[in-house]
Structure formats: C-alpha cells, structure tokens
Amino acid sequence: MSAPAAPASRAWADRYEMVVGLEVHVQLATATKLFCNCPTTFAAPPNANTCPVCLALPGTLPTLNAHAVELAVRAALALGCTVHPLSVFARKNYFYPDLPKGYQISQFDRPLATGGQVAIGESPEGAPLVAAVTRVHLEEDAGRSIHDRFDDATAVDLNRAGVPLIEIVGEPDLRSSAEAGAYLRVVRQVVQYVGASAANMEEGSLRVDANVSTRRRGDTGLGTKVEIKNMNSFSAVERALEVEFARQCALREARRPIAQQTMLWDATSETVRPARSKEDSHDYRYFADPDLPPLVLTSEWIEARRAALPELPAARRARLREQFALGGRETEVLTGDPRLADYFESVARVHGDARAAANWVLRDVLAAMNDAGLSLAEFELRVRPADLAALLDLVRDGSLSHTAGARVFAAMVRTGEPPSRIVEREGLRQVTDDAQLGAWVDAVLAAHADEVRRFAAGERKLQGFLVGQVMKRSGGTADPRRVTALLLERVDGR
C-alpha cells in the first residue's frame, strides 16, 4: 500500500509540523565480531564469517570484544554523552529467520551512555539548532535476509550476525527533512573522526531508522509515530520523511487515524508501504543476559579515552577558517571527510600556500577521484600530498603553466609518478625564452590574419583566442603572461 495522495491544496503544510527522531545504527570498525572471533569483512561469501557462537549453537558462550567497547565509548564521548561506569547487556527477544538465537544481545535500561547532543546548524534567525541524543548503546547486528536471489524463497546470510554496533537514539527534536539530513551528516562525521566506523551507507555500516509523527503547529504533545526503514542514503531519508509527512497530513485532513507501524521506503516508486505493526519495548521481553556480566568501566579509563579524542569536525572547521582564511563552504567540504582534511593540510603545509592547496583539492582532486572512481585512500597511493605540493611549487615558480600543470596532474593520477619525472619526460617545463615564444606568436599571427585584423581594430575579446592558439602550438609550455606581452607588441607595432 502506498501513501494516499496529498490534498489538492497544500495549505495543510502550514497547519502541521513534522516531528522526527532518528535511530542511527553504526557498525564499529573492529576486525572481529562483538562476542566471537569471526571476521567482520564486508562482501565475504554468504555464511563464511560464522562460528558456533554467532550461529547460536548449543553450549556456546559470548566473550565481549574490548576494542568494540573502546570505539563505542569514543563515539559516545564525541557526541557529548555521559558514559556510565556500569551498563548491562540484555536479551531483546524477537523471531526473524536471520536472527539465529531468537534474541539480540543489546542494552536496555542500563545503556552505555546517555544525554548527548548534535549541533546541526543555525535557525533562520541565527540561533543554534541542537538535537539531543537520548542514548548510545552497544548491541550485536542480526543477519541478512535476501529476498531477490530466488523466485520462491528467501535466502539468509549470517555473516553480519554478531557484528558490533552502536545505536545512537535521538530525541524527537528535528522539524524538517533538511534538519534530519544535517543531523545524519554530523553524526557520520563524528564517528569517522574518532575512528569508530567507516560509516558507509552503501556497505551498511551506517543504517538509519526514522520515527516521524505530525502535530498541529503550536501543539507541544507528540502524535502517533511511524517508523521508516530501508533507506540507503541521506537523500533517501530526506525524501522518505517528506513522503511520510504528506501521507500523515493527508490522513489528518481526511480525519482518518494514523496507525503506529513500521513502514518500508521504496526508492523506485518513492512510496512507503507497511511492513508490520510497530512494537513497544514490552513486546521484546527484555531481560539481563545471564551469560554476560555487567560492563564495568573505571572513571580513569573513561577520562583517558576522552583525553585521547582527536580534533572534532566543528573545531576543525573553525581552525581551518582561522588558520588558512578559508570560507565556510570550503571548510564544510574539506572537513566532510577527515581523510580529505588531512590530505589538504598536508599539501598546504608542504606547499605553503593554503589558498592554492584548497583550490586544487576542492577542484582537481575531487574531480579526479570522481572520474576515476577512486576512494581517497586509493587516490593518495597515486598522488601523495608531497607530490601534489611539488606540482603546485612548479606552477607557482613559473616552471609550469597552469595548462601544463593540469596535464602533469592528470598523468600523476594515471601513473602515480612524481611531477618532476613527468615534466622532464614530456618536456612540459614552461618556456620563457623570447625567441622561442616570438616564433610561436608569429606563426599564430600568420595563420589567423582575419582575427588579428579584427583584434587590431578593437575587438579585444579575440586576445584570449590568440593567446590560446599560441598555448596550443606550444603544447601548453609557453609562459602565457609573456605570450600576451609579445602578442600586444607585435599587433600594436604593425
């Protein structure tokens, strides 16, 4: 069943308010699962990463992964949460084909951490927008049901069963799909900066469930919430929220009840459809896991993890703006991924001109990664920060024209060679000798007599064309400033 059509008049959008709380599941960057030594590698053959513990065979016992605890604590502290010295693992009972135990080991009334917040920007009036984090807790992942492999059956892959997660539960403080998108981007940046997770939605290491309700503007109570699942990108989350908001507003306008249920997002048709009625906490029959003792952390251990936190995204943006005199949009993009920010700072430190480094990283580096389908880690193996800085040095000191610099950069991306080797092999060092430059200028003037006549008569826009022809003839090695001067001398002297 898809969403009912919205009313012909959109006036309801002014009468109702969207209320959103997000549950973000983040896969922790451990080599092994939460309670066993099975690997967490992505895209392994189905059911290859399994053992008696994560398959829940009789007689097996879980053993907690200490690295997962550390990563979870780092993420919670970076989100401003209070990490509790004592937390308790609980069994969350439900029955799906991809849940071998018949329950999931999670945390319920004694979670790892509570009470954080996420700064998501500013209101139109300039006030800070902050969304509260209710809790961060540790849990194991379920397996994966695959419905499109066979025509008449569902396949089950248990590689993911037991993979360590944190669930970041947000308060219903978000009032638009845009705010929800901003919240998710900040959360992803934070967990990436502290090294807790790759937070890659395409690989499922960051997954989002959205709880959305509506209420009349001015009301303070909460309406019936509907959970939306199956969203695999931030844009999908934003679009799904808009569709569900319209569905709920249409029901309100028609004076029809809104059922508490779980909906699935269909990105192809851009509709939501019911999956099942929404469970409450008592439906899961939580109780403390008898096989796992309470998790006890000393205050000294927690404070040591707090002291070891790296510079977080907001602080890094502020520092880059001040230290390198960069604009707000530039710092937003550069700090969107901590590895990109590291790459930029390395280039800027070696080259010395932060403005040039930012321009090349934001324009050429990102374009080259996109065109070649490379991750930043793969790109950096080909174009090391020191090599890009060396290329920028050659352009700054006049050894290379900007045109030749672009050619050298493209060759660096293809071959992984340093710029000096490419420059010498391809003869791209900038020519400043007036005799050679003059010969190229004379050849262009002779070949384009009509354009020269019009340029001399005052059609000055042709200067760029003529200079470009000289640069083309020189293979991009001519000094464009000296070419321009010689061109004007030749034309004005006629």
TIFI-312179 format. One record per residue (C-alpha): residue number from 1; y, z, x. Coordinates in pm, 1 decimal. Each point is the difference from the previous one (the first is absolute). Layout:
# residues N
{site NUM; {Y; Z; X}};
...
END
This chain:
# residues 494
{site 1; {0.0; 0.0; 0.0}};
{site 2; {336.3; -96.2; 144.0}};
{site 3; {335.4; 158.2; -62.7}};
{site 4; {157.7; -73.6; -339.7}};
{site 5; {297.7; -229.5; 10.2}};
{site 6; {331.8; 170.7; 54.0}};
{site 7; {246.5; -1.3; -290.8}};
{site 8; {225.9; -301.3; -29.2}};
{site 9; {299.6; 221.6; 71.2}};
{site 10; {6.4; 175.0; 338.9}};
{site 11; {222.5; 274.7; -136.4}};
{site 12; {-290.8; 243.2; 35.3}};
{site 13; {45.9; -12.0; 377.3}};
{site 14; {324.5; 189.5; -49.3}};
{site 15; {-164.2; 252.1; -233.2}};
{site 16; {-303.4; 89.1; 211.3}};
{site 17; {-45.6; 125.9; 352.8}};
{site 18; {-292.4; -67.7; 234.2}};
{site 19; {-158.0; 310.3; 155.5}};
{site 20; {-235.9; -58.7; 293.6}};
{site 21; {-208.5; 219.7; 225.7}};
{site 22; {-213.0; -157.9; 271.6}};
{site 23; {-331.1; 103.7; 151.0}};
{site 24; {-34.7; -157.0; 343.2}};
{site 25; {-342.0; -3.7; 167.3}};
{site 26; {26.5; -45.6; 376.1}};
{site 27; {-303.1; -63.5; 220.7}};
{site 28; {30.0; 208.2; 315.0}};
{site 29; {-27.7; -178.3; 335.0}};
{site 30; {-319.9; 166.4; 117.5}};
{site 31; {-290.1; -172.4; 171.7}};
{site 32; {-255.3; 180.2; -219.6}};
{site 33; {-29.4; 119.6; -358.1}};
{site 34; {118.5; 333.7; -137.8}};
{site 35; {-333.9; 181.1; -2.8}};
{site 36; {-232.1; -209.6; 220.2}};
{site 37; {1.5; -217.5; 312.8}};
{site 38; {-18.6; -338.3; -175.5}};
{site 39; {268.8; -244.2; 119.0}};
{site 40; {297.2; -91.2; -219.2}};
{site 41; {32.3; -359.3; 124.1}};
{site 42; {136.8; -242.9; -257.1}};
{site 43; {-199.3; -303.9; -118.6}};
{site 44; {-336.1; 111.7; 138.3}};
{site 45; {-306.6; -152.4; -170.3}};
{site 46; {-66.8; 166.9; -337.6}};
{site 47; {-156.8; 347.3; 27.1}};
{site 48; {-15.9; -17.8; 381.6}};
{site 49; {224.5; 303.2; 57.6}};
{site 50; {-218.5; 252.5; -179.0}};
{site 51; {-226.5; 292.8; 81.2}};
{site 52; {-191.9; 269.9; -191.1}};
{site 53; {316.5; 213.3; -29.0}};
{site 54; {229.2; -258.3; -159.2}};
{site 55; {-290.8; -135.5; -206.5}};
{site 56; {-49.4; 356.1; -132.5}};
{site 57; {-369.8; 15.8; 80.9}};
{site 58; {-168.3; 336.6; -71.9}};
{site 59; {28.9; 262.7; 270.2}};
{site 60; {315.8; -134.0; 166.6}};
{site 61; {311.5; 207.8; 65.5}};
{site 62; {361.2; -107.9; 63.8}};
{site 63; {183.5; 80.9; 325.8}};
{site 64; {380.6; -26.6; -9.1}};
{site 65; {172.9; -252.4; 228.9}};
{site 66; {262.7; 195.4; 199.3}};
{site 67; {201.4; -313.4; 82.9}};
{site 68; {38.2; -77.0; -370.4}};
{site 69; {143.0; 347.8; -54.0}};
{site 70; {251.1; -49.9; 280.1}};
{site 71; {115.7; -338.0; -133.9}};
{site 72; {30.8; 139.6; -352.1}};
{site 73; {210.6; 290.7; 124.9}};
{site 74; {227.2; -232.7; 196.9}};
{site 75; {59.1; -214.6; -308.4}};
{site 76; {65.6; 302.3; -220.9}};
{site 77; {249.1; 148.9; 245.9}};
{site 78; {180.0; -333.6; 36.4}};
{site 79; {38.7; -9.2; -379.5}};
{site 80; {164.4; 341.2; 9.7}};
{site 81; {-294.4; 184.6; -154.3}};
{site 82; {-105.2; 359.0; 57.2}};
{site 83; {-342.9; -4.5; 163.2}};
{site 84; {-205.5; 294.3; -118.9}};
{site 85; {-203.1; 211.1; 242.0}};
{site 86; {-289.2; -2.7; -247.3}};
{site 87; {-120.2; -285.6; -220.1}};
{site 88; {-325.2; -52.2; -188.2}};
{site 89; {-224.8; -301.1; -47.5}};
{site 90; {-120.5; -53.7; -354.9}};
{site 91; {-249.0; -222.3; -175.3}};
{site 92; {157.5; -244.1; -245.7}};
{site 93; {-282.5; -103.2; -230.9}};
{site 94; {-20.7; -346.6; -151.8}};
{site 95; {-262.6; -269.3; -13.9}};
{site 96; {61.8; -351.7; 128.4}};
{site 97; {-252.5; -232.8; 166.2}};
{site 98; {200.0; 11.1; 325.5}};
{site 99; {7.1; 381.8; 22.0}};
{site 100; {-337.4; 96.2; 152.4}};
{site 101; {29.3; 376.1; -42.6}};
{site 102; {113.2; -9.3; -360.2}};
{site 103; {306.6; 190.3; 122.6}};
{site 104; {282.9; -52.3; 246.6}};
{site 105; {93.9; 262.3; 256.7}};
{site 106; {370.8; 57.3; -48.4}};
{site 107; {244.5; 289.4; -30.7}};
{site 108; {123.6; 142.3; -328.0}};
{site 109; {176.0; 332.7; -50.2}};
{site 110; {30.0; 78.4; 374.1}};
{site 111; {127.1; -323.9; 157.1}};
{site 112; {87.0; -54.4; 364.3}};
{site 113; {375.8; -25.4; -59.8}};
{site 114; {261.9; 15.5; -275.6}};
{site 115; {369.2; -46.3; -63.9}};
{site 116; {127.6; -298.2; 199.0}};
{site 117; {254.6; -267.2; -78.1}};
{site 118; {72.7; -367.8; 62.5}};
{site 119; {357.5; -129.0; 41.4}};
{site 120; {8.6; -345.4; -158.1}};
{site 121; {364.4; -101.3; 30.7}};
{site 122; {318.4; 56.0; -193.4}};
{site 123; {103.2; -23.8; -363.0}};
{site 124; {274.0; -248.2; -103.4}};
{site 125; {239.8; 294.9; 25.2}};
{site 126; {-104.1; 67.0; 359.7}};
{site 127; {-203.4; 313.4; -66.5}};
{site 128; {-329.4; 32.8; 190.5}};
{site 129; {-313.3; -90.4; -195.3}};
{site 130; {-288.4; 232.3; 79.7}};
{site 131; {-345.8; 8.5; -156.9}};
{site 132; {-206.2; 316.5; 31.4}};
{site 133; {-355.3; 7.6; 133.0}};
{site 134; {-219.5; 238.3; -197.0}};
{site 135; {-287.4; 24.0; 247.0}};
{site 136; {-193.3; -162.8; 280.0}};
{site 137; {-372.6; 60.8; 2.1}};
{site 138; {-303.8; -117.9; 192.9}};
{site 139; {-289.1; -177.2; -166.0}};
{site 140; {-277.5; -248.0; 64.5}};
{site 141; {9.1; -354.7; -132.3}};
{site 142; {-252.3; -141.7; -244.1}};
{site 143; {-195.6; -319.2; 60.2}};
{site 144; {96.2; -338.1; -137.2}};
{site 145; {-132.6; -183.3; -303.2}};
{site 146; {13.5; -378.5; 33.6}};
{site 147; {1.0; -180.7; -333.0}};
{site 148; {45.8; -363.8; 105.4}};
{site 149; {-291.3; -44.0; 243.9}};
{site 150; {-267.7; -70.4; -262.6}};
{site 151; {23.0; -145.3; -348.9}};
{site 152; {-196.8; 270.8; -178.3}};
{site 153; {14.7; 304.8; 229.2}};
{site 154; {233.3; 233.9; 183.7}};
{site 155; {-53.8; 46.0; 373.6}};
{site 156; {63.5; 335.2; 167.8}};
{site 157; {125.0; 34.8; 360.4}};
{site 158; {-6.0; 358.6; 127.8}};
{site 159; {170.3; -64.9; 335.8}};
{site 160; {314.5; 162.6; -136.7}};
{site 161; {-179.8; 304.5; -143.8}};
{site 162; {109.7; 304.9; 197.9}};
{site 163; {295.1; -164.4; 176.0}};
{site 164; {276.2; 263.2; 44.5}};
{site 165; {303.3; -23.0; -228.3}};
{site 166; {307.9; 195.5; -77.2}};
{site 167; {134.6; -20.6; -351.3}};
{site 168; {377.5; 33.1; -20.8}};
{site 169; {84.4; 103.4; -355.5}};
{site 170; {361.7; -55.1; -98.7}};
{site 171; {200.1; 167.1; -273.7}};
{site 172; {112.6; -221.6; -293.4}};
{site 173; {342.5; -41.1; 159.6}};
{site 174; {19.0; -380.6; 17.7}};
{site 175; {203.2; -182.0; -265.6}};
{site 176; {-53.4; -367.2; 78.2}};
{site 177; {-243.6; -239.2; 159.6}};
{site 178; {247.7; -47.8; 285.7}};
{site 179; {0.7; 373.1; 71.1}};
{site 180; {-380.5; -2.2; -4.0}};
{site 181; {-3.2; -285.0; 252.0}};
{site 182; {247.6; 183.3; 222.5}};
{site 183; {-208.7; 319.0; -18.2}};
{site 184; {-314.9; -185.2; 106.0}};
{site 185; {170.6; -171.5; 291.6}};
{site 186; {131.0; 332.3; 130.9}};
{site 187; {-341.3; 167.6; -35.5}};
{site 188; {-169.0; -286.9; 182.1}};
{site 189; {255.1; 15.6; 282.7}};
{site 190; {-43.6; 375.7; 38.9}};
{site 191; {-380.6; -7.8; 24.2}};
{site 192; {19.2; -293.5; 241.8}};
{site 193; {259.4; 171.5; 220.9}};
{site 194; {-209.9; 314.1; 40.0}};
{site 195; {-313.0; -205.0; 67.1}};
{site 196; {-181.9; 131.5; -305.3}};
{site 197; {-93.6; -342.0; -137.8}};
{site 198; {46.1; -374.2; 36.9}};
{site 199; {94.1; 11.8; -371.6}};
{site 200; {-109.6; -359.7; -55.9}};
{site 201; {-24.8; -78.5; -371.3}};
{site 202; {-191.2; -322.7; 65.9}};
{site 203; {-278.5; 197.5; 167.0}};
{site 204; {18.2; 282.0; -251.9}};
{site 205; {122.6; 264.8; 242.6}};
{site 206; {291.1; 67.3; -236.7}};
{site 207; {-66.9; -8.0; -374.6}};
{site 208; {228.1; 96.0; -284.7}};
{site 209; {-56.0; 132.7; -350.6}};
{site 210; {311.6; 15.2; -215.3}};
{site 211; {53.9; 240.9; -289.2}};
{site 212; {265.6; -138.1; -232.4}};
{site 213; {146.3; 124.7; -324.8}};
{site 214; {309.0; -65.2; -207.1}};
{site 215; {250.9; 219.5; -174.9}};
{site 216; {328.8; -45.8; -179.1}};
{site 217; {295.1; 10.3; 232.7}};
{site 218; {144.8; 349.3; 8.6}};
{site 219; {-333.6; 167.2; -75.9}};
{site 220; {-140.8; 238.0; 261.6}};
{site 221; {-360.7; 27.8; -115.1}};
{site 222; {-278.1; -225.1; 122.8}};
{site 223; {-174.7; -255.6; -215.2}};
{site 224; {-368.6; -93.8; -4.0}};
{site 225; {-89.6; -129.2; 343.7}};
{site 226; {-204.9; -307.8; 71.0}};
{site 227; {-162.9; -54.1; 338.3}};
{site 228; {1.4; -349.9; 152.9}};
{site 229; {-253.5; -98.8; 265.9}};
{site 230; {-104.8; -314.2; 187.5}};
{site 231; {334.7; -76.6; 164.0}};
{site 232; {-34.0; -148.3; 349.1}};
{site 233; {362.0; -41.1; 111.6}};
{site 234; {333.2; 174.0; -45.0}};
{site 235; {130.1; -296.5; -197.4}};
{site 236; {-306.5; 28.6; -226.4}};
{site 237; {80.9; 367.3; -59.9}};
{site 238; {357.1; -85.4; -94.1}};
{site 239; {-104.2; -283.5; -231.0}};
{site 240; {-275.6; 206.9; -164.5}};
{site 241; {245.6; 281.4; -73.3}};
{site 242; {239.5; -243.0; -167.7}};
{site 243; {-279.0; -145.4; -215.5}};
{site 244; {-131.7; 343.5; -99.9}};
{site 245; {352.5; 124.3; -74.6}};
{site 246; {55.4; -297.4; -231.1}};
{site 247; {-338.1; 65.7; -166.9}};
{site 248; {83.1; 363.5; -66.0}};
{site 249; {349.5; -79.9; -126.2}};
{site 250; {-146.0; -258.1; -236.8}};
{site 251; {-245.4; 259.8; -134.0}};
{site 252; {281.8; 249.1; -49.9}};
{site 253; {208.7; -258.6; -183.2}};
{site 254; {-298.7; -76.0; -223.1}};
{site 255; {-52.5; 376.2; -55.4}};
{site 256; {-349.7; -24.1; 139.8}};
{site 257; {-156.8; 277.9; 213.1}};
{site 258; {-35.8; -33.9; 376.0}};
{site 259; {-351.1; 95.3; 109.0}};
{site 260; {-60.1; 195.0; 319.8}};
{site 261; {-223.2; -239.8; 189.4}};
{site 262; {-62.2; -181.0; 326.0}};
{site 263; {116.8; -362.5; 12.4}};
{site 264; {-95.0; -272.6; 246.7}};
{site 265; {260.9; -243.2; 129.9}};
{site 266; {-93.9; -368.7; -14.6}};
{site 267; {220.5; -176.4; 252.9}};
{site 268; {-107.1; -347.2; -112.5}};
{site 269; {109.4; 38.9; -360.7}};
{site 270; {256.5; 273.9; 77.2}};
{site 271; {-139.6; 223.6; -272.3}};
{site 272; {-148.6; 346.9; -23.5}};
{site 273; {-326.8; 71.4; -180.0}};
{site 274; {-178.8; 326.6; -83.5}};
{site 275; {-275.3; 119.3; 232.8}};
{site 276; {-85.3; 340.1; -150.7}};
{site 277; {156.8; 304.1; -158.8}};
{site 278; {191.1; 211.1; 251.0}};
{site 279; {-180.8; 311.4; 120.6}};
{site 280; {159.8; 341.7; 29.8}};
{site 281; {-82.3; 240.6; 282.9}};
{site 282; {-246.6; 197.9; -214.9}};
{site 283; {-202.3; -318.9; -55.0}};
{site 284; {-89.6; -2.3; 369.7}};
{site 285; {-144.0; 355.8; -5.1}};
{site 286; {146.2; 91.5; 337.7}};
{site 287; {-160.4; 281.6; 194.9}};
{site 288; {8.5; 106.0; 365.6}};
{site 289; {-249.0; -192.8; 211.6}};
{site 290; {-271.1; 247.3; 102.2}};
{site 291; {-87.0; -199.4; 312.6}};
{site 292; {350.6; 16.2; 150.6}};
{site 293; {183.7; 317.9; 98.8}};
{site 294; {375.1; 28.2; -63.4}};
{site 295; {212.8; -192.9; 250.0}};
{site 296; {194.6; 255.6; 204.7}};
{site 297; {293.8; -105.9; 220.8}};
{site 298; {199.9; 239.7; 211.8}};
{site 299; {378.9; -4.8; -21.8}};
{site 300; {12.7; -67.1; 376.2}};
{site 301; {-220.4; -308.2; -40.9}};
{site 302; {213.9; -130.5; -287.2}};
{site 303; {325.7; 53.6; 192.3}};
{site 304; {-141.4; -176.3; 305.0}};
{site 305; {-66.7; -306.7; -217.6}};
{site 306; {352.6; 21.2; -140.4}};
{site 307; {148.0; 11.6; 350.6}};
{site 308; {-205.7; -306.2; 100.4}};
{site 309; {126.9; -220.4; -282.9}};
{site 310; {168.7; -319.9; 122.1}};
{site 311; {343.8; -117.9; -105.4}};
{site 312; {-28.2; -83.0; -370.7}};
{site 313; {133.5; -319.4; -165.6}};
{site 314; {327.0; 138.3; -139.7}};
{site 315; {91.1; 163.1; 330.9}};
{site 316; {-88.7; -316.0; 191.3}};
{site 317; {214.7; -216.3; -226.3}};
{site 318; {295.7; 231.1; 54.2}};
{site 319; {-51.4; -0.6; 377.1}};
{site 320; {-30.0; -378.5; 25.6}};
{site 321; {319.1; -45.0; -201.2}};
{site 322; {187.1; 238.5; 229.3}};
{site 323; {-159.4; -85.5; 335.3}};
{site 324; {-8.4; -377.7; -37.3}};
{site 325; {278.7; -59.8; -255.4}};
{site 326; {-238.2; -177.7; -237.2}};
{site 327; {58.1; -57.6; -369.6}};
{site 328; {-181.6; 171.9; -283.2}};
{site 329; {-212.0; -299.8; -97.2}};
{site 330; {-95.7; -64.7; 362.6}};
{site 331; {-116.1; 356.7; 53.0}};
{site 332; {-191.2; -6.0; -330.2}};
{site 333; {-204.0; -299.8; 115.2}};
{site 334; {-45.5; 116.6; 359.6}};
{site 335; {-119.4; 346.3; -102.3}};
{site 336; {-216.5; -127.3; -286.6}};
{site 337; {-294.4; 4.4; 240.1}};
{site 338; {3.2; 251.1; 288.1}};
{site 339; {-162.3; -256.9; 230.6}};
{site 340; {279.8; -250.1; -66.8}};
{site 341; {260.5; 267.2; 74.5}};
{site 342; {-183.3; 84.4; 324.9}};
{site 343; {-8.9; -369.0; 94.7}};
{site 344; {372.7; -43.1; -65.6}};
{site 345; {95.7; 310.4; 196.5}};
{site 346; {-211.3; -109.9; 295.2}};
{site 347; {171.2; -341.5; 7.2}};
{site 348; {345.1; 155.3; -42.5}};
{site 349; {-51.6; 252.5; 281.4}};
{site 350; {-119.2; -260.9; 250.8}};
{site 351; {248.0; -272.2; -96.0}};
{site 352; {298.2; 230.1; -54.0}};
{site 353; {153.6; -192.7; -292.5}};
{site 354; {-122.3; 160.1; -322.4}};
{site 355; {178.5; -253.9; -218.6}};
{site 356; {-179.4; -293.9; 163.6}};
{site 357; {-331.1; 188.1; -9.7}};
{site 358; {40.5; 73.9; -371.5}};
{site 359; {90.3; -361.9; -77.0}};
{site 360; {-305.5; -136.2; 180.4}};
{site 361; {-241.3; 256.2; -146.3}};
{site 362; {127.0; -34.3; -356.9}};
{site 363; {22.1; -378.2; 10.1}};
{site 364; {-236.3; -150.3; 256.6}};
{site 365; {-268.1; 267.0; 36.3}};
{site 366; {-52.8; 54.1; -373.0}};
{site 367; {3.6; -374.7; -67.9}};
{site 368; {-252.5; -66.9; 277.7}};
{site 369; {-231.7; 274.4; -126.8}};
{site 370; {16.4; -142.4; -350.1}};
{site 371; {-53.4; -360.3; 109.9}};
{site 372; {-294.2; 85.6; 225.1}};
{site 373; {-149.4; 259.2; -236.3}};
{site 374; {11.7; 266.9; 270.8}};
{site 375; {23.2; 374.6; -33.6}};
{site 376; {255.2; 169.1; 224.9}};
{site 377; {-282.4; 132.9; 219.2}};
{site 378; {-132.4; -355.0; 43.9}};
{site 379; {347.9; -139.4; 60.4}};
{site 380; {76.5; 262.0; 264.7}};
{site 381; {-306.9; -106.5; 196.5}};
{site 382; {159.9; -344.3; 31.0}};
{site 383; {369.0; 88.4; 28.4}};
{site 384; {40.1; 335.5; 169.3}};
{site 385; {334.6; 178.8; -49.0}};
{site 386; {82.9; -35.1; 372.3}};
{site 387; {-64.3; -376.8; -16.0}};
{site 388; {224.9; -43.1; -304.0}};
{site 389; {267.9; 202.4; 180.3}};
{site 390; {-39.2; -231.8; 301.9}};
{site 391; {49.7; -302.9; -225.6}};
{site 392; {316.1; 154.8; -144.6}};
{site 393; {122.0; 61.6; 356.6}};
{site 394; {-41.7; -370.8; 80.5}};
{site 395; {199.1; -98.3; -309.2}};
{site 396; {273.9; 255.2; 68.5}};
{site 397; {54.3; -98.3; 363.7}};
{site 398; {16.6; -369.9; -85.8}};
{site 399; {-329.4; -98.7; 160.4}};
{site 400; {-123.4; -117.7; -340.4}};
{site 401; {184.3; -145.4; -295.8}};
{site 402; {-75.1; 148.2; -340.5}};
{site 403; {-187.5; -318.0; -86.4}};
{site 404; {-213.9; 23.1; 311.6}};
{site 405; {-45.3; 373.5; -62.6}};
{site 406; {-150.8; -78.2; -339.5}};
{site 407; {-239.1; -248.0; 164.0}};
{site 408; {-104.7; 253.1; 260.7}};
{site 409; {-51.7; 267.6; -267.9}};
{site 410; {-224.4; -233.9; -200.5}};
{site 411; {-204.2; -68.1; 314.7}};
{site 412; {-26.7; 374.2; 68.6}};
{site 413; {-142.0; 53.9; -349.1}};
{site 414; {-254.1; -279.7; 53.2}};
{site 415; {-108.1; 82.7; 353.8}};
{site 416; {88.2; 361.8; 73.9}};
{site 417; {165.5; -108.7; 326.0}};
{site 418; {317.3; 165.4; 137.6}};
{site 419; {321.1; -200.8; -50.0}};
{site 420; {64.4; -69.9; 371.0}};
{site 421; {-330.0; -185.3; 34.8}};
{site 422; {68.9; -214.6; -307.5}};
{site 423; {356.2; -76.9; 110.7}};
{site 424; {-109.8; -120.1; 342.0}};
{site 425; {-298.2; -198.8; -123.5}};
{site 426; {194.7; -182.3; -269.7}};
{site 427; {323.8; -35.3; 194.2}};
{site 428; {209.5; 172.8; -263.7}};
{site 429; {247.2; 185.3; 221.2}};
{site 430; {348.8; -73.2; -126.5}};
{site 431; {184.9; -280.4; 177.6}};
{site 432; {359.5; 82.9; 94.7}};
{site 433; {58.5; -277.0; 254.0}};
{site 434; {294.7; -212.4; -119.4}};
{site 435; {-138.6; -321.0; 148.3}};
{site 436; {-322.8; 23.9; -197.8}};
{site 437; {176.7; 122.6; -312.2}};
{site 438; {258.7; -276.3; 25.7}};
{site 439; {-274.1; -264.8; 22.3}};
{site 440; {-157.8; 128.6; -322.1}};
{site 441; {339.6; 14.5; -173.1}};
{site 442; {83.7; -358.6; 106.8}};
{site 443; {-335.7; -123.1; -127.3}};
{site 444; {57.9; 162.2; -339.8}};
{site 445; {355.5; -138.6; -25.1}};
{site 446; {-130.9; -349.7; 71.5}};
{site 447; {-282.5; 28.4; -251.2}};
{site 448; {220.2; 130.6; -283.5}};
{site 449; {319.9; -200.7; 31.3}};
{site 450; {78.9; 11.2; -374.6}};
{site 451; {-31.3; 379.7; -17.1}};
{site 452; {210.7; 33.5; 317.1}};
{site 453; {274.5; -218.2; -152.6}};
{site 454; {6.3; 207.0; -318.6}};
{site 455; {-4.7; 324.6; 199.9}};
{site 456; {295.1; -118.2; 209.9}};
{site 457; {182.0; -91.7; -322.2}};
{site 458; {-20.7; 359.9; -118.9}};
{site 459; {-340.0; 38.1; -169.0}};
{site 460; {-65.1; 318.8; 196.2}};
{site 461; {-320.4; 96.8; -183.2}};
{site 462; {-172.4; -269.4; 207.3}};
{site 463; {35.4; 221.0; 308.2}};
{site 464; {-313.4; 191.5; -97.8}};
{site 465; {-192.2; -324.2; -45.2}};
{site 466; {102.4; -134.7; 341.2}};
{site 467; {-72.4; 327.1; 180.7}};
{site 468; {-336.3; 10.7; -176.6}};
{site 469; {-82.1; -348.7; 124.7}};
{site 470; {73.8; 107.3; 357.3}};
{site 471; {-219.7; 307.7; -43.6}};
{site 472; {-276.7; -219.9; -137.0}};
{site 473; {27.6; -241.7; 290.8}};
{site 474; {-15.7; 290.7; 246.4}};
{site 475; {-304.7; 152.8; -167.1}};
{site 476; {205.7; 305.3; -90.3}};
{site 477; {82.2; 81.6; 363.0}};
{site 478; {368.6; -95.0; 2.9}};
{site 479; {261.8; 276.1; -3.0}};
{site 480; {152.6; -57.9; -347.7}};
{site 481; {335.1; 156.2; 90.1}};
{site 482; {42.3; -226.2; 301.5}};
{site 483; {-124.8; -299.9; -202.0}};
{site 484; {269.9; 66.8; -261.3}};
{site 485; {269.5; 16.8; 267.3}};
{site 486; {-114.3; -323.9; 166.5}};
{site 487; {-27.7; -175.9; -335.4}};
{site 488; {357.7; 90.3; -92.0}};
{site 489; {123.4; -106.7; 342.6}};
{site 490; {-169.8; -338.4; -31.6}};
{site 491; {118.6; -67.2; -357.3}};
{site 492; {355.9; 129.2; 46.9}};
{site 493; {32.6; -193.4; 324.3}};
{site 494; {-80.6; -334.5; -161.3}};
END
